[in-house]
Every structure is written in C-alpha cells, then in structure tokens.
Amino acid sequence: MSTWSSVAACRTSATGKERPCRNCDRCRRNRSCAASVYDAGWNDDALYSTVLVTALFNFYNRLADGVGLSLLEGYPAEAGKRLAAQGYDVFAQMAKTG
C-alpha cells in the first residue's frame, strides 16, 4: 500500500489530537485522488514532488500578494509564451549549470 493512500490522520474536535481516519469526507477524497494518480502510472515520488511544487507555488503567490508585489506590464504574456514553448525544464537546466 502506498504512503498516500494509507491511513490518514484527522483531528478530533474534542481532544485536538490526531487519530487514524478512513471515514471523513476529506480522507475519502484524498484517497480517491491519490488512487486516480497511481492508476495513471505515477509513483509515490512523483505524487510527493507534485504536491511539494504546488505548495511552493501557492506559498510564493501568497507571499507576493501579501507584500504587494506586482508583475511588470506584459510579463505574464511573455512568460506564458516562453513556458508554452520551453516548459519549466529551462529553469531546471539553469539551476544545474548555475
């Protein structure tokens, strides 16, 4: 059994402590989503990496919004074209050589 689809932990309202859970809506939904990803051929590392990258982007966006940063005019369109043509691999290659 994979790490992600094993027993999830939920907080009980009475004690605030985590307990094994298999029945709440959140846990059923998480197991269902993880099962779909595994059925598509992903492994634990791929799912874990995707969750981490998504969380990191979420954090960066919230941080930028929170401190009032804004993009230069025209940057989103330019970046969209570059990412459509080259993907994110260009950043990985820069990190390896830099």
Biopython code that builds the backbone (N, CA, C, O; Angstrom):
import numpy as np
from Bio.PDB.StructureBuilder import StructureBuilder

atoms = [
    (1, "MET", "N", (0.850, -1.178, 0.000)),
    (1, "MET", "CA", (0.000, 0.000, 0.000)),
    (1, "MET", "C", (0.892, 1.237, 0.000)),
    (1, "MET", "O", (1.924, 1.260, 0.671)),
    (2, "SER", "N", (0.504, 2.249, -0.738)),
    (2, "SER", "CA", (1.328, 3.440, -0.850)),
    (2, "SER", "C", (1.211, 4.308, 0.391)),
    (2, "SER", "O", (0.281, 4.168, 1.185)),
    (3, "THR", "N", (2.168, 5.200, 0.537)),
    (3, "THR", "CA", (2.187, 6.114, 1.667)),
    (3, "THR", "C", (0.956, 7.006, 1.675)),
    (3, "THR", "O", (0.360, 7.236, 2.728)),
    (4, "TRP", "N", (0.571, 7.511, 0.500)),
    (4, "TRP", "CA", (-0.507, 8.496, 0.412)),
    (4, "TRP", "C", (-1.884, 7.877, 0.613)),
    (4, "TRP", "O", (-2.803, 8.565, 1.058)),
    (5, "SER", "N", (-2.046, 6.618, 0.300)),
    (5, "SER", "CA", (-3.379, 6.041, 0.417)),
    (5, "SER", "C", (-3.544, 5.222, 1.695)),
    (5, "SER", "O", (-4.585, 4.601, 1.910)),
    (6, "SER", "N", (-2.520, 5.221, 2.536)),
    (6, "SER", "CA", (-2.651, 4.509, 3.805)),
    (6, "SER", "C", (-3.489, 5.344, 4.764)),
    (6, "SER", "O", (-4.164, 6.285, 4.346)),
    (7, "VAL", "N", (-3.447, 5.009, 6.017)),
    (7, "VAL", "CA", (-4.304, 5.670, 6.999)),
    (7, "VAL", "C", (-3.954, 7.155, 7.078)),
    (7, "VAL", "O", (-2.798, 7.521, 7.290)),
    (8, "ALA", "N", (-4.951, 7.988, 6.908)),
    (8, "ALA", "CA", (-4.772, 9.436, 7.045)),
    (8, "ALA", "C", (-4.998, 9.820, 8.496)),
    (8, "ALA", "O", (-5.574, 9.051, 9.266)),
    (9, "ALA", "N", (-4.548, 11.000, 8.866)),
    (9, "ALA", "CA", (-4.764, 11.469, 10.235)),
    (9, "ALA", "C", (-5.693, 12.668, 10.220)),
    (9, "ALA", "O", (-5.530, 13.575, 9.404)),
    (10, "CYS", "N", (-6.652, 12.675, 11.105)),
    (10, "CYS", "CA", (-7.587, 13.788, 11.255)),
    (10, "CYS", "C", (-7.538, 14.262, 12.699)),
    (10, "CYS", "O", (-7.124, 13.524, 13.593)),
    (11, "ARG", "N", (-7.953, 15.471, 12.912)),
    (11, "ARG", "CA", (-8.017, 15.995, 14.276)),
    (11, "ARG", "C", (-9.427, 15.809, 14.811)),
    (11, "ARG", "O", (-10.410, 16.104, 14.132)),
    (12, "THR", "N", (-9.508, 15.327, 16.008)),
    (12, "THR", "CA", (-10.830, 15.217, 16.636)),
    (12, "THR", "C", (-11.150, 16.562, 17.266)),
    (12, "THR", "O", (-10.263, 17.233, 17.793)),
    (13, "SER", "N", (-12.394, 16.948, 17.213)),
    (13, "SER", "CA", (-12.769, 18.240, 17.783)),
    (13, "SER", "C", (-12.686, 18.224, 19.304)),
    (13, "SER", "O", (-12.448, 19.264, 19.918)),
    (14, "ALA", "N", (-12.875, 17.083, 19.908)),
    (14, "ALA", "CA", (-12.904, 17.010, 21.370)),
    (14, "ALA", "C", (-11.510, 17.162, 21.978)),
    (14, "ALA", "O", (-11.335, 17.910, 22.940)),
    (15, "THR", "N", (-10.524, 16.464, 21.431)),
    (15, "THR", "CA", (-9.200, 16.457, 22.048)),
    (15, "THR", "C", (-8.172, 17.267, 21.272)),
    (15, "THR", "O", (-7.161, 17.680, 21.839)),
    (16, "GLY", "N", (-8.409, 17.500, 19.995)),
    (16, "GLY", "CA", (-7.418, 18.190, 19.173)),
    (16, "GLY", "C", (-6.260, 17.291, 18.771)),
    (16, "GLY", "O", (-5.333, 17.733, 18.091)),
    (17, "LYS", "N", (-6.309, 16.024, 19.191)),
    (17, "LYS", "CA", (-5.246, 15.082, 18.854)),
    (17, "LYS", "C", (-5.549, 14.401, 17.530)),
    (17, "LYS", "O", (-6.706, 14.245, 17.142)),
    (18, "GLU", "N", (-4.479, 13.995, 16.841)),
    (18, "GLU", "CA", (-4.679, 13.280, 15.593)),
    (18, "GLU", "C", (-5.069, 11.847, 15.871)),
    (18, "GLU", "O", (-4.645, 11.253, 16.862)),
    (19, "ARG", "N", (-5.872, 11.305, 14.996)),
    (19, "ARG", "CA", (-6.310, 9.922, 15.128)),
    (19, "ARG", "C", (-6.393, 9.315, 13.731)),
    (19, "ARG", "O", (-6.599, 10.036, 12.755)),
    (20, "PRO", "N", (-6.236, 8.017, 13.629)),
    (20, "PRO", "CA", (-6.411, 7.381, 12.321)),
    (20, "PRO", "C", (-7.833, 7.586, 11.820)),
    (20, "PRO", "O", (-8.788, 7.513, 12.592)),
    (21, "CYS", "N", (-7.966, 7.837, 10.547)),
    (21, "CYS", "CA", (-9.291, 8.098, 9.998)),
    (21, "CYS", "C", (-9.400, 7.485, 8.608)),
    (21, "CYS", "O", (-8.465, 7.565, 7.811)),
    (22, "ARG", "N", (-10.515, 6.889, 8.331)),
    (22, "ARG", "CA", (-10.780, 6.369, 6.993)),
    (22, "ARG", "C", (-12.177, 6.771, 6.530)),
    (22, "ARG", "O", (-12.600, 6.383, 5.441)),
    (23, "ASN", "N", (-12.883, 7.529, 7.328)),
    (23, "ASN", "CA", (-14.299, 7.724, 7.044)),
    (23, "ASN", "C", (-14.725, 9.151, 6.741)),
    (23, "ASN", "O", (-15.793, 9.345, 6.159)),
    (24, "CYS", "N", (-13.941, 10.158, 7.109)),
    (24, "CYS", "CA", (-14.413, 11.524, 6.867)),
    (24, "CYS", "C", (-14.314, 11.845, 5.372)),
    (24, "CYS", "O", (-13.562, 11.197, 4.643)),
    (25, "ASP", "N", (-15.063, 12.830, 4.930)),
    (25, "ASP", "CA", (-15.097, 13.192, 3.509)),
    (25, "ASP", "C", (-13.720, 13.569, 2.988)),
    (25, "ASP", "O", (-13.351, 13.181, 1.880)),
    (26, "ARG", "N", (-12.952, 14.324, 3.775)),
    (26, "ARG", "CA", (-11.622, 14.754, 3.337)),
    (26, "ARG", "C", (-10.711, 13.558, 3.070)),
    (26, "ARG", "O", (-10.017, 13.515, 2.054)),
    (27, "CYS", "N", (-10.716, 12.595, 3.978)),
    (27, "CYS", "CA", (-9.850, 11.427, 3.819)),
    (27, "CYS", "C", (-10.290, 10.556, 2.644)),
    (27, "CYS", "O", (-9.452, 10.055, 1.894)),
    (28, "ARG", "N", (-11.594, 10.375, 2.483)),
    (28, "ARG", "CA", (-12.082, 9.590, 1.334)),
    (28, "ARG", "C", (-11.696, 10.272, 0.033)),
    (28, "ARG", "O", (-11.283, 9.605, -0.916)),
    (29, "ARG", "N", (-11.823, 11.583, -0.024)),
    (29, "ARG", "CA", (-11.490, 12.334, -1.238)),
    (29, "ARG", "C", (-9.985, 12.243, -1.521)),
    (29, "ARG", "O", (-9.588, 12.042, -2.669)),
    (30, "ASN", "N", (-9.144, 12.388, -0.489)),
    (30, "ASN", "CA", (-7.699, 12.303, -0.675)),
    (30, "ASN", "C", (-7.283, 10.928, -1.180)),
    (30, "ASN", "O", (-6.454, 10.825, -2.084)),
    (31, "ARG", "N", (-7.850, 9.873, -0.608)),
    (31, "ARG", "CA", (-7.512, 8.526, -1.063)),
    (31, "ARG", "C", (-7.970, 8.310, -2.487)),
    (31, "ARG", "O", (-7.272, 7.666, -3.271)),
    (32, "SER", "N", (-9.133, 8.838, -2.837)),
    (32, "SER", "CA", (-9.666, 8.688, -4.186)),
    (32, "SER", "C", (-8.782, 9.408, -5.200)),
    (32, "SER", "O", (-8.496, 8.873, -6.271)),
    (33, "CYS", "N", (-8.352, 10.623, -4.860)),
    (33, "CYS", "CA", (-7.478, 11.387, -5.766)),
    (33, "CYS", "C", (-6.130, 10.684, -5.928)),
    (33, "CYS", "O", (-5.613, 10.574, -7.040)),
    (34, "ALA", "N", (-5.570, 10.216, -4.828)),
    (34, "ALA", "CA", (-4.286, 9.519, -4.899)),
    (34, "ALA", "C", (-4.420, 8.242, -5.731)),
    (34, "ALA", "O", (-3.532, 7.932, -6.526)),
    (35, "ALA", "N", (-5.508, 7.506, -5.561)),
    (35, "ALA", "CA", (-5.708, 6.279, -6.334)),
    (35, "ALA", "C", (-5.775, 6.582, -7.823)),
    (35, "ALA", "O", (-5.244, 5.817, -8.629)),
    (36, "SER", "N", (-6.418, 7.682, -8.205)),
    (36, "SER", "CA", (-6.505, 8.060, -9.616)),
    (36, "SER", "C", (-5.122, 8.337, -10.197)),
    (36, "SER", "O", (-4.829, 7.952, -11.328)),
    (37, "VAL", "N", (-4.277, 9.006, -9.415)),
    (37, "VAL", "CA", (-2.922, 9.324, -9.866)),
    (37, "VAL", "C", (-2.107, 8.039, -10.011)),
    (37, "VAL", "O", (-1.396, 7.862, -11.000)),
    (38, "TYR", "N", (-2.209, 7.152, -9.033)),
    (38, "TYR", "CA", (-1.486, 5.883, -9.114)),
    (38, "TYR", "C", (-1.969, 5.052, -10.306)),
    (38, "TYR", "O", (-1.166, 4.406, -10.979)),
    (39, "ASP", "N", (-3.266, 5.068, -10.563)),
    (39, "ASP", "CA", (-3.818, 4.335, -11.706)),
    (39, "ASP", "C", (-3.275, 4.869, -13.029)),
    (39, "ASP", "O", (-3.199, 4.132, -14.013)),
    (40, "ALA", "N", (-2.898, 6.148, -13.057)),
    (40, "ALA", "CA", (-2.336, 6.756, -14.267)),
    (40, "ALA", "C", (-0.851, 6.430, -14.424)),
    (40, "ALA", "O", (-0.223, 6.853, -15.394)),
    (41, "GLY", "N", (-0.289, 5.681, -13.473)),
    (41, "GLY", "CA", (1.097, 5.244, -13.603)),
    (41, "GLY", "C", (2.095, 6.014, -12.753)),
    (41, "GLY", "O", (3.296, 5.763, -12.849)),
    (42, "TRP", "N", (1.639, 6.933, -11.934)),
    (42, "TRP", "CA", (2.546, 7.682, -11.072)),
    (42, "TRP", "C", (2.974, 6.824, -9.888)),
    (42, "TRP", "O", (2.294, 5.865, -9.523)),
    (43, "ASN", "N", (4.115, 7.183, -9.291)),
    (43, "ASN", "CA", (4.552, 6.513, -8.073)),
    (43, "ASN", "C", (4.533, 7.528, -6.922)),
    (43, "ASN", "O", (4.177, 8.689, -7.122)),
    (44, "ASP", "N", (4.912, 7.091, -5.731)),
    (44, "ASP", "CA", (4.891, 7.975, -4.562)),
    (44, "ASP", "C", (5.766, 9.210, -4.753)),
    (44, "ASP", "O", (5.370, 10.315, -4.382)),
    (45, "ASP", "N", (6.955, 9.028, -5.332)),
    (45, "ASP", "CA", (7.863, 10.161, -5.521)),
    (45, "ASP", "C", (7.265, 11.209, -6.447)),
    (45, "ASP", "O", (7.380, 12.405, -6.181)),
    (46, "ALA", "N", (6.628, 10.778, -7.531)),
    (46, "ALA", "CA", (6.029, 11.726, -8.467)),
    (46, "ALA", "C", (4.895, 12.503, -7.807)),
    (46, "ALA", "O", (4.790, 13.717, -7.982)),
    (47, "LEU", "N", (4.058, 11.819, -7.060)),
    (47, "LEU", "CA", (2.948, 12.489, -6.384)),
    (47, "LEU", "C", (3.476, 13.438, -5.317)),
    (47, "LEU", "O", (3.009, 14.571, -5.208)),
    (48, "TYR", "N", (4.432, 12.989, -4.542)),
    (48, "TYR", "CA", (5.014, 13.816, -3.480)),
    (48, "TYR", "C", (5.645, 15.073, -4.069)),
    (48, "TYR", "O", (5.439, 16.170, -3.550)),
    (49, "SER", "N", (6.411, 14.922, -5.146)),
    (49, "SER", "CA", (7.055, 16.074, -5.785)),
    (49, "SER", "C", (6.024, 17.062, -6.312)),
    (49, "SER", "O", (6.199, 18.274, -6.189)),
    (50, "THR", "N", (4.960, 16.547, -6.893)),
    (50, "THR", "CA", (3.910, 17.411, -7.419)),
    (50, "THR", "C", (3.239, 18.197, -6.300)),
    (50, "THR", "O", (2.978, 19.391, -6.448)),
    (51, "VAL", "N", (2.962, 17.540, -5.195)),
    (51, "VAL", "CA", (2.346, 18.223, -4.058)),
    (51, "VAL", "C", (3.288, 19.298, -3.515)),
    (51, "VAL", "O", (2.843, 20.400, -3.194)),
    (52, "LEU", "N", (4.577, 18.992, -3.410)),
    (52, "LEU", "CA", (5.532, 19.978, -2.897)),
    (52, "LEU", "C", (5.656, 21.187, -3.816)),
    (52, "LEU", "O", (5.656, 22.324, -3.346)),
    (53, "VAL", "N", (5.761, 20.950, -5.124)),
    (53, "VAL", "CA", (5.883, 22.061, -6.077)),
    (53, "VAL", "C", (4.630, 22.922, -6.059)),
    (53, "VAL", "O", (4.716, 24.150, -6.091)),
    (54, "THR", "N", (3.471, 22.286, -6.006)),
    (54, "THR", "CA", (2.212, 23.036, -5.959)),
    (54, "THR", "C", (2.130, 23.880, -4.690)),
    (54, "THR", "O", (1.710, 25.036, -4.736)),
    (55, "ALA", "N", (2.525, 23.307, -3.571)),
    (55, "ALA", "CA", (2.511, 24.053, -2.305)),
    (55, "ALA", "C", (3.488, 25.220, -2.352)),
    (55, "ALA", "O", (3.193, 26.299, -1.838)),
    (56, "LEU", "N", (4.648, 25.011, -2.966)),
    (56, "LEU", "CA", (5.643, 26.074, -3.061)),
    (56, "LEU", "C", (5.123, 27.231, -3.919)),
    (56, "LEU", "O", (5.282, 28.393, -3.545)),
    (57, "PHE", "N", (4.507, 26.926, -5.062)),
    (57, "PHE", "CA", (3.931, 27.978, -5.897)),
    (57, "PHE", "C", (2.840, 28.724, -5.133)),
    (57, "PHE", "O", (2.755, 29.949, -5.213)),
    (58, "ASN", "N", (2.010, 27.996, -4.398)),
    (58, "ASN", "CA", (0.964, 28.623, -3.600)),
    (58, "ASN", "C", (1.586, 29.578, -2.585)),
    (58, "ASN", "O", (1.123, 30.707, -2.421)),
    (59, "PHE", "N", (2.629, 29.124, -1.912)),
    (59, "PHE", "CA", (3.314, 29.959, -0.927)),
    (59, "PHE", "C", (3.878, 31.215, -1.573)),
    (59, "PHE", "O", (3.683, 32.314, -1.054)),
    (60, "TYR", "N", (4.574, 31.070, -2.694)),
    (60, "TYR", "CA", (5.159, 32.231, -3.376)),
    (60, "TYR", "C", (4.080, 33.231, -3.789)),
    (60, "TYR", "O", (4.250, 34.437, -3.616)),
    (61, "ASN", "N", (2.981, 32.734, -4.329)),
    (61, "ASN", "CA", (1.898, 33.628, -4.740)),
    (61, "ASN", "C", (1.317, 34.386, -3.548)),
    (61, "ASN", "O", (1.069, 35.589, -3.632)),
    (62, "ARG", "N", (1.103, 33.684, -2.448)),
    (62, "ARG", "CA", (0.558, 34.346, -1.260)),
    (62, "ARG", "C", (1.551, 35.351, -0.684)),
    (62, "ARG", "O", (1.158, 36.429, -0.238)),
    (63, "LEU", "N", (2.825, 35.003, -0.693)),
    (63, "LEU", "CA", (3.852, 35.916, -0.201)),
    (63, "LEU", "C", (3.900, 37.175, -1.068)),
    (63, "LEU", "O", (3.922, 38.289, -0.544)),
    (64, "ALA", "N", (3.914, 37.005, -2.372)),
    (64, "ALA", "CA", (3.951, 38.149, -3.288)),
    (64, "ALA", "C", (2.719, 39.033, -3.109)),
    (64, "ALA", "O", (2.829, 40.259, -3.072)),
    (65, "ASP", "N", (1.555, 38.411, -2.999)),
    (65, "ASP", "CA", (0.328, 39.186, -2.777)),
    (65, "ASP", "C", (0.374, 39.899, -1.429)),
    (65, "ASP", "O", (-0.033, 41.055, -1.315)),
    (66, "GLY", "N", (0.870, 39.205, -0.417)),
    (66, "GLY", "CA", (0.891, 39.765, 0.929)),
    (66, "GLY", "C", (1.786, 40.978, 1.087)),
    (66, "GLY", "O", (1.483, 41.879, 1.870)),
    (67, "VAL", "N", (2.892, 41.007, 0.346)),
    (67, "VAL", "CA", (3.797, 42.155, 0.451)),
    (67, "VAL", "C", (3.566, 43.169, -0.665)),
    (67, "VAL", "O", (4.283, 44.165, -0.763)),
    (68, "GLY", "N", (2.564, 42.914, -1.507)),
    (68, "GLY", "CA", (2.176, 43.886, -2.516)),
    (68, "GLY", "C", (3.034, 43.898, -3.772)),
    (68, "GLY", "O", (3.085, 44.910, -4.471)),
    (69, "LEU", "N", (3.703, 42.804, -4.069)),
    (69, "LEU", "CA", (4.495, 42.744, -5.301)),
    (69, "LEU", "C", (3.577, 42.638, -6.509)),
    (69, "LEU", "O", (2.502, 42.043, -6.431)),
    (70, "SER", "N", (3.996, 43.207, -7.605)),
    (70, "SER", "CA", (3.231, 43.074, -8.841)),
    (70, "SER", "C", (4.193, 42.833, -9.996)),
    (70, "SER", "O", (5.372, 43.180, -9.923)),
    (71, "LEU", "N", (3.675, 42.235, -11.058)),
    (71, "LEU", "CA", (4.490, 41.928, -12.229)),
    (71, "LEU", "C", (4.606, 43.146, -13.129)),
    (71, "LEU", "O", (3.731, 44.010, -13.150)),
    (72, "LEU", "N", (5.692, 43.196, -13.865)),
    (72, "LEU", "CA", (5.845, 44.247, -14.858)),
    (72, "LEU", "C", (4.797, 44.075, -15.943)),
    (72, "LEU", "O", (4.377, 42.955, -16.234)),
    (73, "GLU", "N", (4.381, 45.165, -16.532)),
    (73, "GLU", "CA", (3.380, 45.104, -17.596)),
    (73, "GLU", "C", (3.909, 44.244, -18.750)),
    (73, "GLU", "O", (5.045, 44.415, -19.193)),
    (74, "GLY", "N", (3.092, 43.344, -19.216)),
    (74, "GLY", "CA", (3.461, 42.480, -20.333)),
    (74, "GLY", "C", (4.180, 41.202, -19.942)),
    (74, "GLY", "O", (4.318, 40.294, -20.762)),
    (75, "TYR", "N", (4.641, 41.119, -18.696)),
    (75, "TYR", "CA", (5.388, 39.930, -18.287)),
    (75, "TYR", "C", (4.562, 38.649, -18.339)),
    (75, "TYR", "O", (5.067, 37.639, -18.830)),
    (76, "PRO", "N", (3.321, 38.638, -17.858)),
    (76, "PRO", "CA", (2.563, 37.383, -17.896)),
    (76, "PRO", "C", (2.428, 36.807, -19.308)),
    (76, "PRO", "O", (2.560, 35.597, -19.492)),
    (77, "ALA", "N", (2.170, 37.647, -20.293)),
    (77, "ALA", "CA", (2.041, 37.158, -21.671)),
    (77, "ALA", "C", (3.369, 36.620, -22.182)),
    (77, "ALA", "O", (3.414, 35.577, -22.834)),
    (78, "GLU", "N", (4.448, 37.334, -21.885)),
    (78, "GLU", "CA", (5.788, 36.906, -22.310)),
    (78, "GLU", "C", (6.168, 35.579, -21.654)),
    (78, "GLU", "O", (6.663, 34.667, -22.317)),
    (79, "ALA", "N", (5.934, 35.484, -20.365)),
    (79, "ALA", "CA", (6.267, 34.260, -19.636)),
    (79, "ALA", "C", (5.409, 33.098, -20.112)),
    (79, "ALA", "O", (5.896, 31.972, -20.217)),
    (80, "GLY", "N", (4.144, 33.354, -20.401)),
    (80, "GLY", "CA", (3.260, 32.300, -20.903)),
    (80, "GLY", "C", (3.743, 31.729, -22.217)),
    (80, "GLY", "O", (3.712, 30.515, -22.421)),
    (81, "LYS", "N", (4.188, 32.593, -23.108)),
    (81, "LYS", "CA", (4.715, 32.132, -24.401)),
    (81, "LYS", "C", (5.984, 31.312, -24.202)),
    (81, "LYS", "O", (6.159, 30.268, -24.829)),
    (82, "ARG", "N", (6.868, 31.787, -23.328)),
    (82, "ARG", "CA", (8.123, 31.070, -23.079)),
    (82, "ARG", "C", (7.850, 29.696, -22.462)),
    (82, "ARG", "O", (8.452, 28.700, -22.863)),
    (83, "LEU", "N", (6.941, 29.649, -21.485)),
    (83, "LEU", "CA", (6.634, 28.374, -20.849)),
    (83, "LEU", "C", (5.936, 27.414, -21.802)),
    (83, "LEU", "O", (6.158, 26.205, -21.740)),
    (84, "ALA", "N", (5.084, 27.951, -22.694)),
    (84, "ALA", "CA", (4.424, 27.096, -23.683)),
    (84, "ALA", "C", (5.440, 26.488, -24.638)),
    (84, "ALA", "O", (5.284, 25.346, -25.070)),
    (85, "ALA", "N", (6.479, 27.245, -24.967)),
    (85, "ALA", "CA", (7.487, 26.767, -25.914)),
    (85, "ALA", "C", (8.543, 25.888, -25.249)),
    (85, "ALA", "O", (8.970, 24.889, -25.828)),
    (86, "GLN", "N", (8.970, 26.253, -24.029)),
    (86, "GLN", "CA", (10.110, 25.575, -23.405)),
    (86, "GLN", "C", (9.748, 24.801, -22.146)),
    (86, "GLN", "O", (10.520, 23.949, -21.706)),
    (87, "GLY", "N", (8.606, 25.077, -21.568)),
    (87, "GLY", "CA", (8.235, 24.422, -20.319)),
    (87, "GLY", "C", (9.094, 24.915, -19.170)),
    (87, "GLY", "O", (9.837, 25.887, -19.310)),
    (88, "TYR", "N", (8.991, 24.250, -18.049)),
    (88, "TYR", "CA", (9.762, 24.630, -16.874)),
    (88, "TYR", "C", (11.154, 24.027, -16.883)),
    (88, "TYR", "O", (11.976, 24.363, -16.030)),
    (89, "ASP", "N", (11.435, 23.145, -17.830)),
    (89, "ASP", "CA", (12.736, 22.496, -17.872)),
    (89, "ASP", "C", (13.868, 23.499, -18.017)),
    (89, "ASP", "O", (14.972, 23.255, -17.531)),
    (90, "VAL", "N", (13.615, 24.621, -18.675)),
    (90, "VAL", "CA", (14.664, 25.634, -18.845)),
    (90, "VAL", "C", (15.182, 26.103, -17.487)),
    (90, "VAL", "O", (16.374, 26.378, -17.349)),
    (91, "PHE", "N", (14.314, 26.199, -16.490)),
    (91, "PHE", "CA", (14.742, 26.614, -15.154)),
    (91, "PHE", "C", (15.556, 25.520, -14.474)),
    (91, "PHE", "O", (16.515, 25.811, -13.759)),
    (92, "ALA", "N", (15.182, 24.281, -14.691)),
    (92, "ALA", "CA", (15.947, 23.167, -14.122)),
    (92, "ALA", "C", (17.345, 23.126, -14.728)),
    (92, "ALA", "O", (18.325, 22.880, -14.025)),
    (93, "GLN", "N", (17.435, 23.366, -16.018)),
    (93, "GLN", "CA", (18.749, 23.375, -16.679)),
    (93, "GLN", "C", (19.609, 24.527, -16.172)),
    (93, "GLN", "O", (20.813, 24.364, -15.977)),
    (94, "MET", "N", (19.002, 25.681, -15.958)),
    (94, "MET", "CA", (19.753, 26.831, -15.431)),
    (94, "MET", "C", (20.254, 26.516, -14.026)),
    (94, "MET", "O", (21.376, 26.887, -13.679)),
    (95, "ALA", "N", (19.459, 25.850, -13.224)),
    (95, "ALA", "CA", (19.868, 25.511, -11.862)),
    (95, "ALA", "C", (21.045, 24.542, -11.864)),
    (95, "ALA", "O", (21.922, 24.631, -11.005)),
    (96, "LYS", "N", (21.073, 23.620, -12.820)),
    (96, "LYS", "CA", (22.161, 22.647, -12.895)),
    (96, "LYS", "C", (23.484, 23.304, -13.307)),
    (96, "LYS", "O", (24.545, 22.936, -12.803)),
    (97, "THR", "N", (23.419, 24.275, -14.223)),
    (97, "THR", "CA", (24.633, 24.885, -14.729)),
    (97, "THR", "C", (25.072, 26.076, -13.902)),
    (97, "THR", "O", (26.246, 26.448, -13.920)),
    (98, "GLY", "N", (24.148, 26.673, -13.181)),
    (98, "GLY", "CA", (24.463, 27.910, -12.433)),
    (98, "GLY", "C", (24.977, 27.627, -11.099)),
    (98, "GLY", "O", (25.287, 28.552, -10.347)),
]
sb = StructureBuilder()
sb.init_structure("model")
sb.init_model(0)
sb.init_chain("A")
sb.init_seg("    ")
for serial, (resi, resn, name, xyz) in enumerate(atoms, 1):
    if name == "N":
        sb.init_residue(resn, " ", resi, " ")
    sb.init_atom(name, np.array(xyz, "f"), 0.0, 1.0, " ", f" {name:<3s}", serial, name[0])
structure = sb.get_structure()
